[in-house]
Amino acid sequence: MAETLYDVAIIGSGPAGYTAAIRAGQLGLKVALIESAKVLGGTCLHVGCIPTKALLFNAELWDHLKQAAEYGIDNVDGRTLNWDAVQKRKTSIVNKHTKGLEFLMKKNKVTVIAGYGRLTGAAKNGIHTVELTGADGAKSEVKAKNIILATGSDAKMIFGLQPDDRVLTNIEILSIPNVPKSLIVIGAGAVGVEFSSIFRSFGTEVSLVEFLPRIMPLEDEEVSKELTRVFKKRGIDINTGAKVEKIEKTDAGVKVTWTGANGKQVEKEAEKVLVAVGRAPRIGAKRGAAANGRRCGRHFGRYERSRLRSGRAACSSGGPGRAGRMSPAPVLPREPAIPRTTACSICPTLQARWSRLVTRTPSRARW
């Protein structure tokens, strides 16, 4: 691969990466799309937006069946939920879109390279080098005039816990073998409220715990107020202004302790707990890993800015880890000139304000 010089190499094939790859291919550039996973699409397609929307539709249909008599549909009282079939439908939708992405890469002459990509340092003579580690551990290099970092984000975890069959993130909860009888959801952002709604529809006893004064705190206050009213009417236990103190595993599942808005401590047990407290930039080899000894998270923008200044033509896409607020783009070389264009992608499930990927002019990159 080292002998091939690409106009642009993109690390990450999620909505940011594949959109940029398609547009760059349409503009006639020689494009490499680097992905460490076995399939294209990233979090959004495989463990985020798409599968969650599939489950939300199943839940909506199930809710309609509960009021079937009101719509003049009789004899549905004996309905049963086939969770295996629900999961099979979700998987088939994801697979369909995955194949569609593979087709689009071929159509737009994008070279897809499997492996874990890592920038080796600043550009030398205007050429960036990406160290590529394959699934078998073999190392090689990819060289490109420009780099787009579109590595996405991981779910944040608290108290040093690791996800398992009882402590869940968005990844684990999408593949649980059956509907839990009870679920505590920590975090009432888009991910938390969606899964609260899904599993409440299927009969799960749901408790929603949020640190801030209202659920969906990034949305308008009127939205939070209306969603709170609807959730309470559906029987979802909402706890706002609540600080989670600890999560303990028990024989029956998990026990979560939090301090409520009134200062009183509350303990509650459930079969499973979903941790949905936000996202962090994926810049390490493992979940939550630091890059080169530096801390990730809130200060990622400052770290990224200092790194990109040394690499001139390296750019980064916004993602849910920073809600689209990324560092200013560095000055880019004047040649070769690329027509002005914007590759834009919105992640519908997380509803994050994704930044525009790359707007290139001969002298400047803008977001």
C-alpha distance (Angstrom), angle and dihedral (degrees) to the residues before:
residue distance angle dihedral
M1 . . .
A2 3.82 . .
E3 3.81 93.0 .
T4 3.83 91.6 60.0
L5 3.80 115.4 84.0
Y6 3.79 113.1 -156.3
D7 3.77 126.0 -158.9
V8 3.78 88.9 -137.5
A9 3.80 134.7 5.6
I10 3.79 117.8 -160.5
I11 3.79 120.6 -158.0
G12 3.81 108.9 -153.2
S13 3.80 130.2 30.4
G14 3.79 101.4 -142.5
P15 3.84 123.7 117.5
A16 3.81 90.2 -66.7
G17 3.80 96.3 46.2
Y18 3.78 101.3 41.8
T19 3.81 92.7 43.9
A20 3.79 91.0 52.8
A21 3.80 90.8 45.9
I22 3.79 93.3 52.0
R23 3.79 93.7 47.9
A24 3.80 93.1 45.8
G25 3.79 89.5 50.2
Q26 3.79 90.5 50.8
L27 3.80 88.8 54.0
G28 3.79 90.2 56.2
L29 3.80 98.5 -106.1
K30 3.78 124.2 145.2
V31 3.81 102.1 -114.0
A32 3.80 134.3 -168.4
L33 3.80 118.9 -167.0
I34 3.81 112.1 -162.5
E35 3.81 119.2 -160.3
S36 3.79 129.1 171.9
A37 3.80 94.8 -163.4
K38 3.78 122.6 80.0
V39 3.80 92.2 -115.2
L40 3.79 137.6 40.8
G41 3.79 123.9 -115.3
G42 3.78 106.1 67.3
T43 3.79 127.0 -143.1
C44 3.80 95.2 -32.9
L45 3.78 95.4 59.2
H46 3.79 101.4 35.0
V47 3.81 109.4 28.6
G48 3.79 104.5 7.2
C49 3.76 138.0 35.3
I50 3.78 103.2 7.8
P51 3.83 102.6 44.1
T52 3.81 90.7 40.6
K53 3.80 91.4 53.2
A54 3.79 89.1 49.6
L55 3.82 90.6 55.1
L56 3.80 91.5 44.9
F57 3.80 89.6 56.7
N58 3.82 91.1 49.8
A59 3.81 89.0 50.3
E60 3.80 91.5 49.2
L61 3.81 91.6 52.5
W62 3.81 90.2 48.0
D63 3.81 90.5 52.2
H64 3.80 91.2 50.2
L65 3.80 90.3 52.6
K66 3.80 89.2 57.1
Q67 3.81 88.2 64.5
A68 3.80 95.3 36.0
A69 3.81 93.2 125.1
E70 3.80 90.3 60.0
Y71 3.80 88.3 58.9
G72 3.80 92.3 49.1
I73 3.80 94.9 -102.9
D74 3.80 111.3 133.8
N75 3.80 136.4 -172.0
V76 3.82 97.6 36.8
D77 3.80 95.8 114.8
G78 3.79 90.9 103.3
R79 3.79 93.9 59.5
T80 3.81 118.5 139.9
L81 3.78 131.6 -167.1
N82 3.79 116.1 -119.0
W83 3.81 100.5 -159.0
D84 3.79 93.0 -177.9
A85 3.80 89.9 57.3
V86 3.81 90.4 47.5
Q87 3.80 90.0 54.2
K88 3.80 92.0 44.9
R89 3.81 91.2 54.3
K90 3.81 91.1 48.4
T91 3.81 91.0 50.9
S92 3.79 93.2 48.0
I93 3.81 90.9 53.6
V94 3.79 91.5 50.7
N95 3.82 91.9 47.6
K96 3.80 91.5 50.1
H97 3.80 92.2 54.7
T98 3.80 91.7 43.8
K99 3.79 90.6 57.2
G100 3.79 88.9 47.4
L101 3.79 90.2 55.7
E102 3.79 92.1 49.8
F103 3.80 88.9 52.8
L104 3.81 92.1 49.8
M105 3.80 91.0 52.3
K106 3.81 91.0 54.0
K107 3.79 92.2 43.6
N108 3.80 92.0 53.9
K109 3.82 94.1 41.2
V110 3.79 94.7 -116.3
T111 3.81 114.4 161.9
V112 3.82 108.6 -134.2
I113 3.80 112.9 -152.8
A114 3.81 120.3 -168.4
G115 3.78 116.2 -142.3
Y116 3.79 146.2 72.7
G117 3.81 110.1 -70.4
R118 3.80 124.4 -151.0
L119 3.80 127.9 177.0
T120 3.79 109.8 -123.5
G121 3.82 95.7 -154.7
A122 3.76 142.3 -75.1
A123 3.78 121.0 -11.0
K124 3.80 117.0 -87.6
N125 3.79 115.5 -146.1
G126 3.79 88.1 -14.2
I127 3.81 94.1 -54.6
H128 3.81 124.3 115.2
T129 3.79 122.1 -151.7
V130 3.80 122.3 -148.9
E131 3.78 116.6 -164.3
L132 3.78 108.5 -139.3
T133 3.81 122.9 -155.8
G134 3.79 114.4 -167.3
A135 3.79 127.7 -148.5
D136 3.81 89.0 -97.8
G137 3.80 92.0 52.6
A138 3.80 94.3 -105.9
K139 3.81 114.2 143.9
S140 3.78 129.1 -142.3
E141 3.79 138.1 152.3
V142 3.79 137.1 -112.0
K143 3.80 118.5 -160.4
A144 3.81 124.3 -158.3
K145 3.79 140.5 163.6
N146 3.80 91.3 -133.2
I147 3.80 135.0 24.3
I148 3.79 130.9 -154.4
L149 3.80 115.9 -163.5
A150 3.80 108.1 -150.7
T151 3.80 100.3 154.0
G152 3.80 95.2 139.7
S153 3.79 125.8 -153.5
D154 3.78 145.0 -72.7
A155 3.77 130.4 -134.7
K156 3.79 112.6 -94.7
M157 3.79 117.2 -120.1
I158 3.80 127.4 -155.3
F159 3.82 134.8 -141.3
G160 3.80 90.8 15.8
L161 3.80 91.5 -74.1
Q162 3.78 123.3 155.3
P163 3.82 122.9 -141.6
D164 3.81 116.3 -102.7
D165 3.80 138.8 145.2
R166 3.83 92.7 -57.6
V167 3.81 105.2 28.8
L168 3.80 103.9 56.9
T169 3.79 141.1 -173.2
N170 3.79 126.9 -170.0
I171 3.82 88.2 -78.8
E172 3.80 99.5 54.7
I173 3.80 97.1 39.3
L174 3.80 91.3 57.9
S175 3.79 91.9 60.8
I176 3.81 103.8 38.1
P177 3.83 110.7 139.1
N178 3.81 95.8 -129.5
V179 3.79 142.5 9.7
P180 3.84 109.3 -85.8
K181 3.79 119.7 -125.5
S182 3.80 91.0 -136.0
L183 3.80 134.8 16.3
I184 3.80 134.3 -175.7
V185 3.79 113.5 -156.2
I186 3.80 116.6 -159.6
G187 3.77 109.8 -158.6
A188 3.81 126.4 33.4
G189 3.78 100.4 -145.7
A190 3.80 122.2 117.2
V191 3.82 94.3 -68.3
G192 3.79 94.1 47.2
V193 3.79 97.3 48.0
E194 3.81 93.8 44.3
F195 3.78 94.2 54.8
S196 3.81 90.4 41.3
S197 3.79 88.6 56.1
I198 3.82 94.6 44.3
F199 3.78 97.1 51.8
R200 3.80 95.1 39.0
S201 3.81 87.3 57.6
F202 3.81 88.7 55.0
G203 3.81 92.3 51.5
T204 3.82 102.4 -94.9
E205 3.81 118.0 147.1
V206 3.82 101.2 -121.4
S207 3.80 130.4 -163.7
L208 3.81 116.7 -172.1
V209 3.81 116.8 -158.1
E210 3.82 120.6 -168.6
F211 3.82 128.3 176.9
L212 3.82 95.0 -152.9
P213 3.84 123.6 71.6
R214 3.82 94.7 -99.6
I215 3.78 141.2 24.8
M216 3.81 117.8 -102.6
P217 3.81 88.8 23.8
L218 3.82 94.4 179.7
E219 3.80 92.0 58.7
D220 3.80 128.4 74.9
E221 3.79 114.9 -70.0
E222 3.80 90.5 -118.4
V223 3.82 89.6 58.3
S224 3.80 91.3 51.7
K225 3.79 91.6 48.0
E226 3.80 94.3 50.9
L227 3.80 94.1 44.1
T228 3.80 90.2 49.7
R229 3.81 90.1 53.1
V230 3.82 92.2 49.1
F231 3.81 94.1 45.8
K232 3.80 93.6 49.3
K233 3.80 89.9 49.1
R234 3.82 88.5 53.9
G235 3.79 91.1 51.8
I236 3.80 100.8 -103.9
D237 3.80 112.3 149.9
I238 3.83 106.5 -130.7
N239 3.80 121.9 -162.3
T240 3.81 116.2 -179.4
G241 3.78 127.8 178.0
A242 3.80 85.9 32.1
K243 3.79 123.4 144.5
V244 3.80 114.2 -154.2
E245 3.82 109.3 -135.3
K246 3.80 102.3 -178.3
I247 3.78 146.4 -15.4
E248 3.79 117.9 -142.1
K249 3.77 130.6 -176.3
T250 3.79 116.5 -128.4
D251 3.78 136.2 -176.7
A252 3.81 89.8 -96.6
G253 3.80 97.5 41.8
V254 3.80 127.5 -77.4
K255 3.79 137.7 -21.3
V256 3.79 120.2 -148.7
T257 3.79 122.3 -163.1
W258 3.79 120.9 -162.6
T259 3.79 139.3 165.6
G260 3.77 111.2 -124.0
A261 3.79 129.1 -140.0
N262 3.82 88.4 -95.4
G263 3.80 91.5 57.5
K264 3.80 94.6 -109.6
Q265 3.78 120.4 129.3
V266 3.79 118.1 -120.9
E267 3.80 128.0 -163.5
K268 3.77 121.3 -166.0
E269 3.79 133.4 172.2
A270 3.78 127.0 -149.8
E271 3.77 139.6 166.0
K272 3.82 91.6 -110.8
V273 3.80 140.7 4.1
L274 3.79 125.9 -145.1
V275 3.81 115.5 -152.2
A276 3.82 107.6 -152.3
V277 3.79 102.7 158.6
G278 3.79 97.5 135.0
R279 3.76 142.6 -78.5
A280 3.81 135.3 -73.6
P281 3.83 128.5 -155.5
R282 3.79 113.4 -92.6
I283 3.79 101.7 -129.7
G284 3.81 100.4 131.1
A285 3.78 134.0 69.3
K286 3.79 92.4 -110.3
R287 3.78 137.0 37.5
G288 3.80 108.9 -72.1
A289 3.81 92.7 0.2
A290 3.77 119.5 154.3
A291 3.76 120.9 -124.2
N292 3.80 115.4 -121.9
G293 3.79 91.2 -20.2
R294 3.82 94.5 -54.5
R295 3.77 122.5 124.2
C296 3.79 119.8 -109.1
G297 3.80 128.2 -146.0
R298 3.79 125.6 51.9
H299 3.82 95.0 14.2
F300 3.80 94.7 47.3
G301 3.83 91.7 106.5
R302 3.80 93.2 61.1
Y303 3.81 92.4 46.1
E304 3.79 91.5 47.7
R305 3.80 93.3 48.1
S306 3.79 94.1 54.3
R307 3.82 91.4 47.3
L308 3.79 95.3 47.9
R309 3.79 94.2 49.3
S310 3.76 88.7 64.8
G311 3.79 92.0 50.8
R312 3.82 101.6 47.2
A313 3.79 97.7 -166.8
A314 3.78 99.0 45.3
C315 3.79 113.8 109.5
S316 3.79 134.1 -178.1
S317 3.78 133.5 -147.7
G318 3.78 121.3 -134.2
G319 3.79 117.7 -113.0
P320 3.77 142.9 172.6
G321 3.78 90.7 -81.5
R322 3.82 89.5 76.1
A323 3.81 99.3 13.8
G324 3.79 90.6 -114.9
R325 3.83 95.2 -52.9
M326 3.77 103.6 126.4
S327 3.77 132.2 158.7
P328 3.82 121.0 -81.9
A329 3.78 114.3 -81.5
P330 3.79 116.7 -104.4
V331 3.78 124.0 -117.0
L332 3.79 110.1 -89.0
P333 3.81 130.6 -148.5
R334 3.77 115.9 -89.6
E335 3.79 94.4 -127.2
P336 2.91 134.9 98.2
A337 3.77 95.9 29.9
I338 3.79 115.7 -142.9
P339 3.82 121.6 -161.1
R340 3.78 115.0 -103.3
T341 3.78 110.6 -91.7
T342 3.76 141.2 144.8
A343 3.80 124.0 -140.9
C344 3.77 106.6 -159.3
S345 3.78 132.1 -177.2
I346 3.78 132.1 177.8
C347 3.81 123.3 -158.8
P348 3.84 101.9 -142.0
T349 3.80 99.3 -166.5
L350 3.79 99.7 50.6
Q351 3.83 89.5 34.0
A352 3.80 87.5 -148.1
R353 3.76 118.0 168.2
W354 3.78 96.7 -114.2
S355 3.77 114.2 -161.9
R356 3.76 121.4 -124.7
L357 3.76 106.6 -88.8
V358 3.77 106.9 -134.8
T359 3.80 132.9 -19.4
R360 3.77 105.9 -174.7
T361 3.77 126.7 -163.9
P362 3.81 123.8 167.9
S363 3.82 91.1 -94.2
R364 3.79 109.9 24.8
A365 3.81 145.3 30.9
R366 3.79 117.1 -141.1
W367 3.80 133.1 -170.1
